[in-house]
Amino acid sequence: MKKIFVFVILLLGLQMFAAAQVTTVHIAGLVLSDSTGLPVANHDVTITADSNNTAGFNFYALRTTNASGSFDCNVLNVPTSTTIEFHIRTFDCMNQMHEVVVYSPNTPITVTFSICTQVIPTCQAAFTFTPDPVNILHVHFLDTSVPTGQIATRLWDFGDGHTATTGDPWNTFASAGVYHVCLTIMTTTGCSSTICHEITVGNNVPGCQAAFTYNNDSLHPLVYHFLDQSLGSPIAWHWSFGDGITSTAQNPEHVYSVAGYYNVCLLIEGDSCHSTICDTLYIGVNPHPCENWFTYTKNLLTVAFEAHTTNDLATEYTWTMGDQAGSVLHGKNITFTYPAPGTYAVTLTTVDANSCTFISTQSVEVTNFSFLQGTIYAGDNQADHGFVELIRKDSTNIMTVVDSHEFGDSLGMYFFEQVLPGHYYLKATLNPTSVYYGQFAPTYHNDALNWTTAQLVELGTPVNPYDIHMKHVTAYSPGSGNISGTVTQGGKLNGNGIGVQGVEILLLDESNQPLAYTVSDANGHFAFANVGIGSYIVYPEILGKTTVPANITLDNSNLAPVVSFTVNSASVVYGINDLTVKYFSSISEIIPNPVTEATTLQMNAKNEVHISLVISDVNGKKVREIQSIIHSGENTLKLQLQNISSGTYYLGIIVDGKTVALRRFIKK
């Protein structure tokens, strides 16, 4: 609903401000026709005071103009110790609200409204809205306007700085609260109409929120029953039926004198708030007995349409889909796939058994984007502060963080809009401001500690919600041990061995349950201090890299092991002592991997060297050991693995009793 604002600012004199505690304000005015200049009689004007002030002052009054178009109102006990904001409002024939805002008045105020008075009921904007059941800040709006011609344009104003031009837009509000949402339509015949509603978004319902429904008497089309549906605990109701008649009943009945459009308003008052809602109703027999409209649901480029008519007598349904090919379909319910993303003007023409024809048009926007959403759980609670990363895996298995969503409340909800088709991982990490920080490790959807075991999200068609249940860190037993190490780039095999900063390092028990986590510093260093005697797994988690973890046993003879991890093009491997560069120029990955019967390993030795190849399972148990002499230069080792059971294994390359490199492989 369009607003026309006139601001009147009255400055209080300093002496009067100091002397008076309360005052009486007289507000008077005149309503004139903008076309004739003549007074408009029997026209409603409301006067309210803003409740959001330190004095807690509230005021409401409804005045109806007399034969001279005049109204007046005395406002008693207005505090002078603070600024009070008064709103003087009236509606014109096009449902535009005219408003005068008055601040801290202490002298007589006179206002004049010049409004249209000729009702042109050729179109009426209307809409409904529904919050998403998972993310209540994500709200779906549906245009339910009644045009006699085709709707040419729409403009939504969601009251938060966002706008839209489609028939059924979604809007994601930044926070819970009350928003002034307006829809303006323009038909092909030149008719325009605006409707506005104050809507409550999120769980934070204010002290009261006005709402109502209505229905007419089946035997008397001008008799209407109004039902209060307000939220909160209102104690007073003020109805304005748009024809000069008012009521203070909670659920009144009203008899209109003639059919037509009326602007019906309900203002409610509670102990500490007031709230108003207005809606324009057509009273009487519907002037469009065979009116149609349609709803639709979208799945990427495919849209399912459903037709509706007021009399349910339609026998013909013709759809013009608005695409370049001029596609025409028939039937009450249809499904159509558009050739490309875009906005299409869809027209529905219906004909009923009495040859009554009606045409309606909506703009339908289709995209190949998806919407992802979910909730982050820290145990049985929803997480409070953190962020979720959206990680795209392309056709070459390259993984890239393409978006990140921060959440900062107790709802723990996240969402990503306009996500292209493809394959994705989702990963949640808590911020230091979270009350759960340090208690839960970074976790992938659904509850995986590393990307290799995470559930891959496949789009097009999302299956929301995608919740993440963060892995609880159980903490290790304290002791005198210290596990430290480095993460270097290039593995000192084909790179420069520069430390890698920001690598997530997990400390796990033998069952792969997280005990602690940290990240490597600017030099690639990390450490877990005061660790008790026992067996541990150190696992660097790097997106897109297959990790060969370090299995560490702390005992009295080994209280300070140093673990060196190297990052190459495809994996992260470790050696207790990084001696690789001393003996080898390069060591390849195991090819092929997974292994069926045999696999190979390429090694470029600097000099002839005797090595041991030790194959161990994930628990560190040795299953095979092979002795070999490697000659200077390129060497190809072929390993026969037919007799090894299916599972995951590590191949350790040992020189002089020390592990210089490790490779992970899977035996099918």
Phi, psi and omega per residue, in radians:
M1 nan 2.211 -3.108
K2 -1.231 2.526 3.084
K3 -2.000 2.391 3.007
I4 -1.976 2.000 -3.015
F5 -1.805 2.381 2.919
V6 -2.190 2.146 -3.087
F7 -1.807 2.203 3.066
V8 -2.067 2.049 -3.119
I9 -1.978 2.053 -3.127
L10 -1.883 2.160 -3.106
L11 -1.618 2.286 3.126
L12 -1.359 2.451 2.990
G13 -1.231 2.471 -3.057
L14 -1.075 -0.726 -3.103
Q15 -1.178 -0.746 3.137
M16 -1.132 -0.660 3.113
F17 -1.037 -0.726 -3.092
A18 -1.281 -0.530 -3.004
A19 -1.496 -0.590 -2.990
A20 -1.764 2.498 3.037
Q21 -1.682 -0.757 3.077
V22 -2.355 2.827 3.120
T23 -2.589 2.917 3.059
T24 -1.856 2.281 -3.121
V25 -1.958 2.218 3.099
H26 -1.808 2.103 3.132
I27 -2.028 2.157 3.136
A28 -2.320 2.832 -3.120
G29 -2.932 -3.129 -3.076
L30 -2.468 2.404 3.079
V31 -2.001 2.123 -3.092
L32 -2.132 2.682 3.044
S33 -1.363 2.281 -3.114
D34 -1.273 -0.274 -3.116
S35 -1.638 -0.589 -3.081
T36 -1.963 -0.339 -3.061
G37 1.335 0.039 -3.121
L38 -1.455 2.724 3.109
P39 -1.098 2.573 3.078
V40 -1.866 1.951 -3.103
A41 -1.560 2.774 3.074
N42 0.961 0.740 -3.115
H43 -2.011 2.306 -3.052
D44 -1.368 2.418 3.011
V45 -2.322 2.277 3.115
T46 -1.905 2.526 3.101
I47 -2.222 2.093 -3.136
T48 -2.309 2.720 3.048
A49 -1.944 2.441 3.124
D50 -1.159 2.226 -3.142
S51 -1.424 -0.184 -3.084
N52 -1.516 1.135 3.084
N53 -2.452 2.803 -3.019
T54 -1.182 -0.391 -3.138
A55 -1.418 -0.212 -3.137
G56 1.164 0.455 -3.086
F57 -1.430 2.301 3.107
N58 -2.255 2.486 3.121
F59 -2.659 2.471 3.029
Y60 -2.515 2.406 3.031
A61 -2.624 2.495 3.047
L62 -2.031 2.179 3.117
R63 -2.128 2.501 3.098
T64 -2.008 2.283 -3.077
T65 -1.134 2.577 3.086
N66 -1.508 -2.953 -3.090
A67 -1.099 -0.390 3.121
S68 -1.601 0.097 -3.140
G69 1.323 0.265 -3.057
S70 -1.742 2.714 2.992
F71 -2.567 2.723 3.053
D72 -2.646 2.799 -3.081
C73 -2.738 2.322 3.003
N74 -1.757 2.169 3.119
V75 -1.820 1.981 -3.047
L76 -1.598 2.706 2.980
N77 0.979 0.771 3.075
V78 -1.394 2.074 -3.111
P79 -1.164 2.479 3.123
T80 -1.787 0.011 -3.085
S81 -1.459 -0.126 -3.122
T82 -2.627 2.913 3.140
T83 -1.378 2.173 3.079
I84 -1.910 2.338 -3.103
E85 -1.865 2.055 3.090
F86 -1.802 2.493 3.074
H87 -2.097 2.147 3.089
I88 -1.959 2.049 -2.975
R89 -2.256 2.628 2.929
T90 -2.677 2.811 -3.118
F91 -1.978 2.547 3.102
D92 -1.778 -2.993 -3.025
C93 -1.181 -0.350 -3.139
M94 -1.756 0.281 3.115
N95 1.132 0.365 2.996
Q96 -1.440 2.374 -3.141
M97 -1.613 2.207 3.030
H98 -1.752 2.324 -3.018
E99 -2.453 2.402 2.982
V100 -2.015 2.245 3.122
V101 -1.875 2.195 -3.074
V102 -2.125 2.257 -3.131
Y103 -1.897 2.283 2.982
S104 0.794 0.941 -3.119
P105 -1.353 2.502 2.983
N106 -2.415 0.276 3.072
T107 -2.309 2.830 3.124
P108 -0.998 2.378 -3.140
I109 -2.018 2.311 3.108
T110 -2.184 2.256 3.120
V111 -2.207 2.681 3.103
T112 -2.279 2.244 3.062
F113 -1.856 2.365 3.032
S114 -2.055 1.940 -2.968
I115 -2.255 2.779 3.010
C116 -1.352 2.571 -3.075
T117 -2.203 -0.104 3.140
Q118 -1.605 1.915 -3.111
V119 -1.250 2.218 3.122
I120 -2.075 1.488 -3.014
P121 -1.448 0.945 -3.120
T122 -1.653 -0.238 3.049
C123 -2.779 2.702 3.132
Q124 -2.554 2.049 3.085
A125 -1.237 2.514 3.091
A126 -2.808 2.675 3.085
F127 -2.731 2.787 2.993
T128 -2.156 2.919 3.140
F129 -2.577 2.604 -3.130
T130 -2.466 2.156 3.089
P131 -1.289 2.596 3.042
D132 -1.110 2.345 -3.086
P133 -1.158 -0.364 -3.132
V134 -1.650 -0.899 3.109
N135 -1.917 1.702 -3.014
I136 -1.244 -0.144 3.032
L137 -1.507 -0.131 3.119
H138 -1.741 1.908 -2.937
V139 -2.039 2.359 3.117
H140 -1.750 2.200 3.128
F141 -1.898 2.493 -3.139
L142 -2.279 2.148 3.100
D143 -1.276 2.091 3.102
T144 -2.080 0.534 -3.089
S145 -1.106 2.743 -3.134
V146 -2.033 1.660 3.080
P147 -1.767 2.633 2.962
T148 -1.558 -0.303 3.030
G149 -2.050 -3.140 3.129
Q150 -1.303 2.462 3.097
I151 -1.314 2.151 -3.131
A152 -1.593 -0.732 -3.121
T153 -2.456 2.678 3.020
R154 -2.314 2.589 3.006
L155 -2.439 2.054 3.065
W156 -1.734 2.387 2.987
D157 -2.149 1.951 -3.012
F158 -1.522 0.056 3.058
G159 1.347 0.087 3.127
D160 -2.176 0.278 -3.097
G161 1.649 -0.165 3.129
H162 -1.663 2.589 3.078
T163 -2.355 2.940 3.099
A164 -2.721 2.830 -3.125
T165 -2.258 0.160 -3.101
T166 -1.667 3.013 -3.091
G167 -1.361 -0.537 -3.099
D168 -2.406 1.169 -3.057
P169 -1.327 2.779 2.913
W170 -1.817 2.530 3.008
N171 -2.373 2.321 3.097
T172 -1.785 1.981 -3.136
F173 -1.456 2.567 -3.072
A174 -1.243 -0.521 -3.087
S175 -2.716 2.858 3.096
A176 -1.181 2.656 3.118
G177 2.731 -2.965 3.131
V178 -1.865 2.249 -3.085
Y179 -2.178 2.470 3.107
H180 -1.584 1.777 -3.039
V181 -1.820 2.286 -3.113
C182 -2.224 2.543 3.028
L183 -2.197 2.223 3.063
T184 -2.053 2.266 3.110
I185 -2.063 2.683 3.027
M186 -2.372 2.196 -3.116
T187 -1.605 2.958 3.126
T188 -1.191 -0.293 3.107
T189 -1.579 0.037 3.084
G190 1.635 0.056 3.127
C191 -1.419 2.345 3.074
S192 -2.159 2.614 -3.138
S193 -2.668 2.533 3.120
T194 -2.268 2.401 3.039
I195 -2.282 2.465 3.130
C196 -2.284 2.514 3.047
H197 -2.369 2.529 2.932
E198 -1.526 2.019 -3.103
I199 -2.010 2.569 3.115
T200 -1.705 2.191 -3.118
V201 -1.980 2.340 3.095
G202 1.536 -3.052 -3.075
N203 -1.468 -0.222 -3.043
N204 -1.469 1.354 3.121
V205 -1.243 2.261 3.136
P206 -1.201 -3.087 -3.093
G207 -0.975 -0.583 3.040
C208 -2.744 2.653 3.135
Q209 -2.480 1.991 -3.080
A210 -1.205 2.488 3.058
A211 -2.865 2.592 3.088
F212 -2.686 2.785 2.982
T213 -2.163 2.995 -3.092
Y214 -2.716 2.783 3.005
N215 -2.714 2.691 -3.117
N216 -1.800 2.773 3.109
D217 -1.212 2.248 -3.078
S218 -1.114 -0.445 -3.125
L219 -1.681 -0.334 -3.089
H220 -2.291 1.665 -2.995
P221 -1.129 -0.244 3.121
L222 -1.722 0.048 3.105
V223 -1.764 2.147 -3.081
Y224 -2.167 2.438 3.079
H225 -1.855 2.231 -3.140
F226 -1.931 2.343 -3.081
L227 -2.124 2.132 3.108
D228 -1.208 2.214 3.100
Q229 -2.165 0.453 -3.018
S230 -1.184 2.646 3.064
L231 -1.625 2.805 -3.119
G232 1.519 -2.689 -3.097
S233 -2.270 1.252 3.126
P234 -1.182 2.617 3.115
I235 -2.066 -0.119 3.122
A236 -2.583 2.539 -3.098
W237 -2.248 2.367 3.115
H238 -2.274 1.905 -3.120
W239 -1.763 2.424 2.967
S240 -2.184 2.046 -2.987
F241 -1.571 0.073 3.043
G242 1.476 -0.013 3.129
D243 -2.123 0.330 -3.132
G244 1.597 -0.091 -3.134
I245 -1.767 2.502 -3.131
T246 -2.260 2.975 3.091
S247 -2.710 2.630 3.040
T248 -1.978 0.147 3.087
A249 -1.268 2.702 3.122
Q250 -1.252 -0.743 -3.098
N251 -2.262 1.359 -3.020
P252 -1.426 2.865 2.946
E253 -2.005 2.435 -3.091
H254 -2.377 2.443 3.119
V255 -1.921 2.080 3.093
Y256 -1.531 2.666 -3.094
S257 -1.511 -0.614 -3.133
V258 -2.436 2.748 3.085
A259 -1.276 2.715 3.103
G260 2.647 -3.037 3.108
Y261 -1.571 2.375 3.138
Y262 -2.368 2.455 3.090
N263 -1.642 1.872 -3.082
V264 -1.740 2.255 -3.123
C265 -2.173 2.511 3.009
L266 -2.185 2.164 3.010
L267 -1.991 2.233 3.109
I268 -2.009 2.693 3.108
E269 -2.250 2.423 3.039
G270 -2.104 -2.926 -3.121
D271 -1.144 -0.534 -3.051
S272 -2.412 0.319 -3.119
C273 -2.795 2.925 2.919
H274 -2.439 2.754 -3.110
S275 -2.625 2.463 -3.107
T276 -2.215 2.460 2.995
I277 -2.387 2.451 3.130
C278 -2.233 2.596 3.079
D279 -2.572 2.525 3.120
T280 -1.696 2.161 -3.070
L281 -2.020 2.562 2.939
Y282 -1.664 2.090 -3.101
I283 -1.737 2.298 3.104
G284 1.905 -2.920 -3.119
V285 -1.187 2.323 -3.106
N286 -1.004 2.181 -3.135
P287 -1.233 -0.180 3.127
H288 -2.157 1.438 -2.991
P289 -1.139 -0.359 -3.131
C290 -2.029 0.472 -3.125
E291 -0.956 2.467 3.080
N292 -2.149 2.821 2.964
W293 -2.735 2.973 3.135
F294 -2.527 2.673 3.060
T295 -2.049 2.884 -3.128
Y296 -2.748 2.732 3.034
T297 -2.203 2.524 -3.026
K298 -2.031 2.448 2.981
N299 -2.295 1.603 -3.012
L300 0.978 -2.112 -3.071
L301 -1.507 -0.077 -3.121
T302 -1.736 2.274 -3.077
V303 -2.184 2.300 3.062
A304 -1.792 2.136 -3.088
F305 -1.865 2.541 3.069
E306 -2.352 2.195 -3.101
A307 -1.584 2.607 3.094
H308 -2.405 2.550 3.041
T309 -2.359 2.688 -3.080
T310 -1.242 -0.549 -3.087
N311 -1.823 -0.051 3.118
D312 0.968 0.528 -3.114
L313 -1.965 0.089 -3.082
A314 -1.097 2.386 3.105
T315 -1.981 -0.314 3.132
E316 -2.239 2.312 3.080
Y317 -2.234 2.036 -3.140
T318 -2.119 2.181 -3.103
W319 -1.950 2.226 2.961
T320 -1.851 2.062 -2.874
M321 -1.469 -0.198 3.045
G322 1.425 0.104 3.124
D323 -1.489 2.946 -3.065
Q324 -1.126 -0.493 -3.140
A325 -1.342 -0.159 3.141
G326 1.237 0.634 -3.068
S327 -1.078 2.373 3.100
V328 -2.219 2.254 3.126
L329 -2.168 2.814 -3.127
H330 -2.271 2.533 3.112
G331 2.281 2.719 -3.126
K332 -1.186 -0.763 3.136
N333 -2.105 2.193 -3.095
I334 -2.341 2.845 3.028
T335 -2.280 2.356 -3.087
F336 -2.434 2.410 3.098
T337 -1.894 2.119 -3.113
Y338 -1.429 2.631 -3.059
P339 -1.292 -0.386 -3.070
A340 -2.770 2.793 3.058
P341 -1.057 2.630 3.126
G342 2.781 -3.108 3.085
T343 -1.934 2.204 -3.047
Y344 -2.131 2.384 3.087
A345 -1.533 1.869 -3.101
V346 -1.719 2.254 -3.104
T347 -2.061 2.305 3.070
L348 -1.979 2.179 3.054
T349 -2.016 2.188 3.122
T350 -2.103 2.565 3.057
V351 -2.285 2.281 -3.127
D352 -1.780 -3.083 -3.058
A353 -1.139 -0.335 3.126
N354 -1.695 0.271 -3.141
S355 1.142 0.375 3.081
C356 -1.430 2.182 -3.081
T357 -1.954 2.444 3.079
F358 -2.458 2.478 -3.120
I359 -2.181 2.308 3.043
S360 -2.368 2.627 -3.098
T361 -2.350 2.442 3.009
Q362 -2.332 2.597 3.015
S363 -1.528 2.150 -3.095
V364 -2.002 2.095 3.134
E365 -1.732 2.212 3.104
V366 -2.123 2.511 3.119
T367 -2.428 2.940 3.002
N368 -1.766 0.392 3.110
F369 -1.561 2.741 3.034
S370 -2.102 2.847 3.094
F371 -2.082 2.158 -3.134
L372 -1.949 2.455 3.119
Q373 -2.695 2.826 3.128
G374 3.141 -3.062 -3.113
T375 -2.210 2.448 3.093
I376 -1.703 2.193 -3.120
Y377 -1.958 2.304 2.993
A378 -1.902 1.606 -3.000
G379 1.208 -2.257 3.125
D380 -1.509 -0.049 -3.084
N381 -1.863 2.739 3.020
Q382 -1.440 2.342 -3.067
A383 -1.120 2.732 -3.058
D384 -1.827 -1.026 -3.050
H385 -2.171 2.217 3.123
G386 3.017 -2.834 3.132
F387 -2.603 2.712 3.110
V388 -2.086 2.299 3.108
E389 -1.770 2.387 3.029
L390 -1.767 2.054 -2.988
I391 -2.025 2.066 -3.120
R392 -1.620 2.332 3.059
K393 -1.904 1.999 -3.066
D394 -1.511 -3.078 -3.040
S395 -1.171 -0.321 3.103
T396 -1.739 0.226 3.120
N397 1.192 0.279 2.994
I398 -1.365 2.318 -3.060
M399 -1.969 2.301 -3.069
T400 -2.388 2.348 3.019
V401 -1.322 1.977 -3.051
V402 -1.772 -0.263 3.142
D403 -2.839 2.790 3.126
S404 -2.535 2.397 3.133
H405 -2.172 2.159 3.092
E406 -1.582 2.509 3.006
F407 -2.166 2.478 -3.013
G408 -2.456 0.628 3.089
D409 -2.547 -3.082 -3.073
S410 -1.407 0.013 3.130
L411 -1.413 -0.487 3.109
G412 1.111 0.481 -3.052
M413 -1.702 2.594 3.063
Y414 -2.370 2.834 3.073
F415 -2.761 2.614 3.057
F416 -2.273 2.203 3.127
E417 -1.797 2.761 3.052
Q418 0.908 0.951 3.107
V419 -1.637 2.213 -3.117
L420 -1.224 2.732 3.041
P421 -1.021 2.605 -3.140
G422 2.638 -2.836 -3.114
H423 -2.034 2.349 -3.019
Y424 -2.422 2.644 2.889
Y425 -1.947 2.650 3.075
L426 -2.148 2.292 -3.092
K427 -2.361 2.279 -3.136
A428 -1.900 2.409 3.086
T429 -2.359 2.371 3.123
L430 -1.461 2.561 3.042
N431 -1.498 2.786 3.088
P432 -1.041 -0.363 3.119
T433 -1.350 -0.158 -3.135
S434 -1.284 2.472 3.073
V435 -1.217 -0.244 -3.132
Y436 -1.766 0.072 -3.061
Y437 -1.062 2.346 -3.107
G438 1.499 -0.299 3.134
Q439 -1.593 -0.325 -3.104
F440 -2.351 2.297 -3.109
A441 -1.402 2.718 3.001
P442 -0.944 2.358 -2.954
T443 -2.424 2.460 3.051
Y444 -1.579 2.783 2.989
H445 -1.145 2.286 0.087
N446 -1.587 -0.772 3.125
D447 -2.666 0.704 -3.050
A448 -1.707 2.491 3.102
L449 -1.449 -0.415 -3.119
N450 -2.362 2.769 -3.027
W451 -1.183 -0.449 -3.103
T452 -1.187 -0.390 3.113
T453 -1.921 0.054 -3.104
A454 -1.323 2.721 3.112
Q455 -1.426 2.183 -3.125
L456 -1.448 2.296 3.114
V457 -1.613 2.158 -3.103
E458 -1.894 2.181 3.125
L459 -2.173 2.553 0.322
G460 -0.773 -1.229 -2.940
T461 -1.489 1.938 3.132
P462 -1.265 2.685 3.052
V463 -2.117 1.230 -3.115
N464 -1.211 2.664 0.027
P465 -1.556 2.724 3.043
Y466 -1.867 1.502 -3.084
D467 -1.384 2.698 3.082
I468 -2.195 2.103 3.115
H469 -1.787 1.796 -3.001
M470 -1.177 2.474 -3.105
K471 -1.315 2.210 -3.137
H472 -1.316 2.343 3.095
V473 -1.574 2.014 -3.028
T474 -1.448 -0.251 3.139
A475 1.322 2.465 -3.133
Y476 -1.587 2.796 3.093
S477 -1.220 2.334 -3.101
P478 -1.243 2.674 3.116
G479 -2.972 -2.811 -3.068
S480 -1.792 0.160 -3.122
G481 -1.475 2.838 3.115
N482 -2.561 2.085 3.096
I483 -1.854 2.111 -3.125
S484 -2.344 3.008 3.133
G485 3.067 -3.015 3.135
T486 -2.410 2.697 2.996
V487 -2.117 2.070 -3.105
T488 -2.102 2.692 -3.070
Q489 -1.619 2.427 3.099
G490 1.454 -0.093 3.034
G491 1.097 0.206 -3.074
K492 1.008 0.280 3.107
L493 -1.808 -0.833 -3.138
N494 -2.352 0.372 3.118
G495 -2.448 -2.816 -3.030
N496 -1.846 0.043 3.066
G497 1.228 0.391 3.125
I498 -1.231 2.440 3.133
G499 -1.092 2.510 -3.127
V500 -1.805 2.080 -3.117
Q501 -1.552 2.584 3.001
G502 1.397 0.262 3.094
V503 -1.363 2.264 3.098
E504 -1.294 2.151 -3.132
I505 -1.995 2.113 3.136
L506 -1.778 2.367 2.979
L507 -1.844 2.036 -3.027
L508 -2.021 2.761 2.978
D509 -1.521 -3.052 -3.065
E510 -1.184 -0.290 3.102
S511 -1.679 0.223 3.137
N512 1.146 0.447 3.046
Q513 -1.606 2.400 -3.048
P514 -1.243 2.339 3.073
L515 -1.889 -0.534 3.128
A516 -2.937 2.881 3.037
Y517 -2.614 2.689 3.104
T518 -2.619 -3.090 3.062
V519 -2.295 2.631 -3.132
S520 -1.257 2.585 -3.104
D521 -1.505 -2.922 -3.049
A522 -1.104 -0.395 3.114
N523 -1.735 0.129 -3.115
G524 1.416 0.171 -3.092
H525 -1.516 2.634 3.031
F526 -2.610 2.853 3.131
A527 -2.813 2.585 2.957
F528 -2.103 2.013 -3.019
A529 -1.730 2.746 3.037
N530 0.980 0.873 -3.096
V531 -1.668 2.377 3.130
G532 -1.320 2.816 3.116
I533 -1.091 2.404 -3.134
G534 2.737 -3.024 -3.119
S535 -1.836 2.394 -3.053
Y536 -2.426 2.834 3.027
I537 -2.140 2.228 3.051
V538 -1.822 2.144 -2.964
Y539 -2.267 1.867 3.001
P540 -1.362 2.265 3.131
E541 -1.860 1.884 3.089
I542 -2.166 2.206 -3.078
L543 -1.008 2.223 3.098
G544 1.449 -0.070 3.126
K545 -1.878 2.315 3.034
T546 -1.397 2.182 -3.039
T547 -1.698 2.300 2.914
V548 -1.755 1.840 -3.025
P549 -1.326 2.904 3.063
A550 -1.748 2.197 3.045
N551 -1.663 2.014 -3.012
I552 -2.046 2.362 3.016
T553 -2.059 2.094 3.080
L554 -1.641 2.200 2.998
D555 -2.501 -3.089 -3.052
N556 -1.118 -0.361 3.117
S557 -1.649 -0.102 -3.092
N558 -2.534 1.345 -3.079
L559 -1.724 -0.134 -3.079
A560 -2.478 1.046 3.119
P561 -1.191 2.536 3.080
V562 -1.997 2.127 -3.053
V563 -1.885 2.220 3.141
S564 -1.946 2.069 3.105
F565 -1.840 2.474 3.089
T566 -2.149 2.424 -3.087
V567 -1.880 2.104 3.047
N568 -2.028 -2.871 -2.987
S569 -1.135 -0.458 -3.033
A570 -2.197 -0.276 -2.999
S571 -2.634 2.998 3.027
V572 -2.102 2.098 -3.101
V573 -2.174 2.840 -3.096
Y574 -2.282 2.803 2.942
G575 -2.499 2.432 -3.141
I576 -1.087 -0.695 2.985
N577 -2.205 2.172 -3.046
D578 -1.448 1.511 -3.137
L579 -1.840 0.126 -3.028
T580 -0.964 -0.826 -3.052
V581 -1.105 -0.387 3.137
K582 -1.215 -0.584 -3.020
Y583 -1.908 -0.504 -2.959
F584 -2.267 2.536 2.976
S585 -1.434 -0.573 3.109
S586 -2.856 2.661 3.018
I587 -2.359 2.196 -3.075
S588 -1.384 3.042 2.936
E589 -1.334 2.897 3.061
I590 -1.309 2.213 -3.100
I591 -2.281 2.187 -0.051
P592 -1.421 2.885 3.101
N593 -2.646 2.000 0.207
P594 -1.168 2.791 -3.055
V595 -1.879 2.401 3.038
T596 -1.735 -1.053 3.139
E597 -2.153 -0.789 -3.075
A598 -2.425 2.734 3.106
T599 -2.555 2.926 -3.115
T600 -2.240 2.779 3.132
L601 -2.440 2.192 3.125
Q602 -1.678 2.304 -3.135
M603 -2.365 2.264 3.083
N604 -1.912 1.799 -3.050
A605 -1.586 2.494 3.089
K606 -1.315 -0.597 3.096
N607 -2.531 2.946 3.067
E608 -1.133 2.370 -3.064
V609 -2.592 2.519 3.070
H610 -1.602 2.234 -3.115
I611 -2.201 2.776 2.953
S612 -2.041 2.294 3.039
L613 -1.818 1.964 -3.081
V614 -1.946 2.119 3.101
I615 -1.740 2.173 -3.129
S616 -2.217 2.668 3.061
D617 -1.449 -3.112 -3.048
V618 -1.167 -0.298 3.106
N619 -1.623 0.091 3.101
G620 1.521 0.075 -3.134
K621 -1.384 2.232 -3.133
K622 -1.262 2.264 3.124
V623 -1.982 -0.344 3.091
R624 -2.864 2.563 3.055
E625 -2.363 2.337 -3.086
I626 -2.200 2.283 3.092
Q627 -1.709 2.465 -3.121
S628 -2.715 2.653 3.032
I629 -1.858 2.184 -3.137
I630 -1.784 2.227 -3.126
H631 -1.516 2.800 3.105
S632 -1.071 2.368 -3.128
G633 1.721 -2.745 -3.077
E634 -1.313 2.355 3.089
N635 -2.348 2.465 3.059
T636 -2.091 2.050 3.114
L637 -1.799 2.264 3.078
K638 -1.889 2.171 -3.093
L639 -1.905 2.180 3.072
Q640 -1.591 2.116 -3.028
L641 -2.178 0.421 -3.080
Q642 -1.051 -0.612 -3.012
N643 -1.565 0.110 3.098
I644 -1.646 2.363 -3.127
S645 -1.164 2.794 3.108
S646 -1.117 2.505 3.124
G647 2.682 -2.994 3.138
T648 -1.810 2.366 -3.069
Y649 -2.411 2.868 3.040
Y650 -2.115 2.370 3.062
L651 -1.850 1.954 3.124
G652 -1.693 2.328 3.102
I653 -1.805 2.029 -2.981
I654 -2.061 2.274 3.080
V655 -2.221 2.247 3.139
D656 0.928 0.659 3.080
G657 1.357 0.126 -3.112
K658 -2.124 2.401 3.127
T659 -1.337 2.100 -3.129
V660 -1.844 -0.275 3.106
A661 -2.836 2.716 3.135
L662 -2.426 2.492 3.072
R663 -2.300 2.463 -3.140
R664 -1.807 2.420 3.076
F665 -2.549 2.824 3.139
I666 -2.032 2.259 3.089
K667 -1.768 2.135 3.127
K668 -1.408 nan nan
